[in-house]
């Protein structure tokens, strides 16, 4: 059965052992092509935001994040912090590459202001 999508979004700020944040680059054919993004996406009807962020992160990166910690809600986006699991990243075709950035590198990349703010909040 078709799952009803809500207009709510859950995004994860995933931090590695070096204190850097995982970001994903949007594929050329996707919305906001070529810009950097946080893993995450739309929460489905009846789904808790924490479950939605875990599912979306898994779909996009193949990572299973445990115990995402809710940071704050802004507009229709709920932000979570999670530790990077010890797993291989394998990207869905939504994204073309990934990298880890620190706060200095954050200033130099093309990423939406709202995601920059969430990363700064964590770093």
C-alpha positions in Angstrom: 0.0 0.0 0.0 1.1 3.5 -0.8 2.5 5.3 2.2 1.2 8.8 2.7 4.1 11.3 2.7 3.9 14.3 5.1 5.4 17.7 4.4 7.6 17.2 7.4 11.3 16.5 7.0 13.9 15.0 9.3 17.6 15.7 8.7 20.6 14.2 10.5 23.9 15.8 11.5 26.1 12.7 11.6 29.4 13.2 13.4 32.5 11.0 13.0 35.1 10.3 15.6 37.1 13.4 14.5 34.2 15.6 15.1 33.5 16.2 11.4 30.0 16.1 9.9 28.8 13.9 7.0 27.4 15.8 4.0 26.0 14.5 0.7 26.2 16.1 -2.7 23.0 16.1 -4.6 23.0 14.2 -8.0 22.9 16.2 -11.2 19.3 15.3 -12.0 17.9 15.9 -8.5 16.3 19.0 -7.0 19.1 21.5 -5.9 21.6 19.6 -8.1 25.2 19.9 -7.1 24.5 21.5 -3.8 25.5 19.8 -0.5 22.9 18.4 1.8 22.4 16.7 5.1 21.2 13.1 5.0 17.5 12.7 5.7 14.2 13.4 4.0 10.4 13.2 4.3 8.7 11.7 7.2 5.9 9.3 6.3 2.4 9.5 7.7 2.2 8.0 11.2 6.0 7.8 11.5 7.9 9.4 14.4 10.5 11.9 13.3 13.3 9.8 14.8 12.2 6.7 12.9 11.9 8.8 9.7 15.4 10.1 10.0 16.8 6.6 10.6 14.9 5.2 7.6 15.9 8.1 5.3 19.6 8.0 6.4 19.6 4.2 5.7 18.0 4.7 2.3 20.5 7.4 1.3 23.7 6.1 2.8 23.2 2.5 4.0 24.2 3.7 7.5 22.1 2.5 10.5 22.2 5.4 13.0 21.3 4.5 16.5 19.5 6.7 19.0 19.3 9.9 16.9 19.1 12.8 19.4 16.6 15.5 18.5 18.3 18.9 18.4 15.4 21.3 17.4 12.5 21.8 15.0 12.5 24.7 12.6 9.7 25.2 10.2 8.9 21.7 8.9 12.3 20.3 9.5 13.4 18.4 12.6 17.1 18.2 13.1 18.9 15.3 14.8 22.4 14.6 15.9 23.8 11.1 15.5 27.2 9.4 15.7 28.7 7.9 12.6 28.2 4.1 12.7 31.2 1.8 11.8 29.7 0.9 8.4 30.5 1.4 4.8 28.7 4.3 3.1 26.9 3.3 0.0 25.0 6.2 -1.6 21.6 6.0 -3.3 21.4 7.6 -6.7 19.9 10.7 -5.0 23.5 11.8 -4.2 26.7 11.6 -6.1 29.4 12.0 -3.4 29.9 12.5 0.3 32.5 14.0 2.5 33.2 15.0 6.1 33.7 18.6 7.0 34.8 20.7 10.0 33.6 24.2 10.9 36.2 25.9 8.7 35.3 23.9 5.6 31.6 24.6 6.3 32.1 28.2 5.4 33.4 27.4 1.9 30.8 25.0 0.6 27.5 25.5 -1.2 24.9 24.3 1.4 21.6 25.7 2.4 21.7 28.2 5.2 19.3 26.1 7.3 21.7 23.1 7.1 24.7 25.2 7.8 23.0 26.5 10.9 22.2 22.9 12.1 25.8 21.9 11.5 27.1 24.9 13.3 24.8 24.1 16.2 26.4 20.7 16.5 30.0 21.7 16.0 
